[in-house]
């Protein structure tokens, strides 16, 4: 396992709107994994949830955040939804804040559906 905790990006990708989204190694190793250790083998699935979401939700709690919801064949749990929260307050790039497998997923509970 790579334990790099610097500001390096683990990935840079584009969402369905063509916006750049980045996941910093520090966010993955210092925030996501301590709270959601099941995500350790799911880095490709996190990226896939941004590139190929089933839904994108505009967060009620943080209007600059979008919540990407998807099931991914790249996931260790391909039948479970992945919930990836991306901060889009920068006009240049969005940054992954967290990602996890929610116990329950109710469409619209976290905010307004903006995709599809």
Secondary structure, DSSP 8 states (H G I E B T S, - for coil): -----SS-EEEEEE-TTS-EEEEEHHIIIIIIHHH-GGGTT-HHHHHHHHHS-SEEEEESS-TTEEEEEE--TTSTTTTS-EEEEEE--SSSEEEEEEEE--S---TTSSEEEEE-
